Amino acid sequence: MSPCRDCGTFTISRDRDRSEWYMVHDSIWSEAGMEPTGGCLCIGCLERRLHRVLRRADFTGAPCNDPGLFHMSPRLQMRLAC
């Protein structure tokens, strides 16, 4: 399991309403003060660090960002749809 570095919530879950496994562009990750291999952040903690809501353009084209392939929280689905 991969806990959020800030709040401890598990970002990978078998519960489809809780899973927040995603990839954002390196520039977004860096803007949040994260190192490339610095751990995981849930969507809420990443947005708190950025002081804004994520939008589709922040995410990469990685397969983990495809809601048709992976279970993901409604919050993550909403950000990917914007």
NORWO-V968064 format. One record per pair of residues at least 12 apart in sequence whose C-alpha atoms are under 10 Angstrom apart, sorted by the first residue. I is the first residue (numbers start at 1). J is the second residue. D is the distance in Angstrom with one decimal. If there is no record, write none. Layout:
I;J;D, I;J;D
//
This chain:
1;13;7.7, 2;20;10.0, 2;21;9.0, 2;39;7.8, 2;40;6.6, 2;41;8.9, 2;42;9.8, 3;39;8.1, 3;40;6.5, 3;41;7.5, 3;42;8.2, 4;20;9.7, 4;39;7.4, 4;40;5.0, 4;41;4.3, 4;42;5.5, 4;43;9.2, 4;44;9.8, 4;45;7.9, 4;46;9.4, 5;34;9.8, 5;38;8.4, 5;39;6.3, 5;40;5.7, 5;41;5.7, 5;42;8.2, 5;45;8.6, 5;46;9.9, 6;39;9.8, 6;40;8.6, 6;41;6.8, 6;42;8.3, 6;44;9.8, 6;45;6.5, 6;46;8.9, 6;49;9.8, 7;41;8.2, 7;42;8.1, 7;44;9.3, 7;45;7.3, 8;40;9.5, 8;41;8.7, 8;42;8.8, 9;40;9.8, 9;41;8.6, 9;42;7.2, 9;45;9.9, 10;40;9.0, 10;41;9.0, 10;42;7.9, 11;40;7.3, 11;41;7.3, 11;42;5.9, 11;43;8.8, 11;72;9.5, 11;73;9.6, 12;40;9.8, 12;42;9.5, 12;71;9.4, 12;72;8.8, 13;71;8.6, 13;72;8.7, 13;73;9.5, 14;71;7.9, 14;72;9.4, 15;71;8.0, 15;72;8.5, 15;73;8.6, 16;70;8.6, 16;71;4.9, 16;72;5.3, 16;73;6.0, 16;74;8.6, 17;71;7.7, 17;72;6.2, 17;73;4.2, 17;74;6.2, 17;75;8.6, 17;76;9.5, 17;77;9.9, 18;42;9.7, 18;71;8.7, 18;72;6.6, 18;73;4.8, 18;74;8.0, 18;75;8.8, 18;76;9.2, 19;42;8.9, 19;70;9.0, 19;71;6.5, 19;72;4.7, 19;73;5.3, 19;74;9.0, 19;75;9.6, 19;76;8.4, 20;40;9.6, 20;41;8.6, 20;42;6.2, 20;43;6.9, 20;44;9.9, 20;64;9.5, 20;65;9.5, 20;70;9.9, 20;71;8.5, 20;72;5.6, 20;73;6.0, 20;74;9.2, 20;75;8.4, 20;76;6.4, 20;77;9.2, 21;40;8.6, 21;41;9.0, 21;42;8.1, 21;43;9.1, 21;64;6.7, 21;65;7.9, 21;70;8.8, 21;71;8.9, 21;72;7.3, 21;73;9.1, 21;76;8.7, 22;40;9.4, 22;41;9.5, 22;42;9.1, 22;43;8.9, 22;59;7.7, 22;60;8.5, 22;61;10.0, 22;62;8.1, 22;63;8.8, 22;64;5.6, 22;65;5.5, 22;66;9.1, 22;70;9.9, 22;72;8.9, 22;76;8.2, 22;80;9.8, 23;40;9.9, 23;58;8.7, 23;59;5.9, 23;60;5.9, 23;61;8.3, 23;62;6.7, 23;63;9.1, 23;64;7.2, 23;65;6.8, 24;54;9.4, 24;56;9.3, 24;57;8.7, 24;58;5.5, 24;59;4.0, 24;60;5.3, 24;61;8.8, 24;62;8.9, 24;65;9.0, 25;57;8.7, 25;58;6.1, 25;59;5.8, 25;60;5.6, 25;61;9.3, 26;58;9.3, 26;59;9.5, 26;60;9.0, 27;58;8.9, 28;46;9.2, 28;50;8.2, 28;54;9.5, 28;58;6.7, 28;59;8.7, 29;41;9.6, 29;46;8.3, 29;49;9.8, 29;50;9.2, 29;58;9.4, 30;50;10.0, 31;46;9.8, 31;49;8.3, 31;50;6.9, 32;45;9.4, 32;46;6.6, 32;47;8.3, 32;48;8.7, 32;49;5.3, 32;50;5.5, 32;51;9.1, 33;46;9.5, 33;49;7.8, 33;50;9.0, 34;46;9.5, 34;49;9.7, 42;76;9.2, 43;73;9.6, 43;75;7.6, 43;76;6.9, 43;79;9.0, 44;75;8.7, 44;76;9.5, 53;79;7.9, 54;76;9.1, 54;78;9.5, 54;79;5.9, 54;80;8.3, 54;82;8.5, 55;76;9.8, 55;78;8.7, 55;79;5.3, 55;80;6.5, 55;81;7.8, 55;82;5.4, 56;76;10.0, 56;77;9.8, 56;78;9.0, 56;79;6.0, 56;80;4.7, 56;81;6.3, 56;82;5.3, 57;79;9.5, 57;80;8.3, 57;81;9.9, 57;82;8.4, 58;79;9.2, 58;80;8.8, 59;79;9.0, 59;80;7.5, 65;77;8.8, 65;80;7.5, 66;80;8.5, 67;80;8.4, 67;81;9.6
//
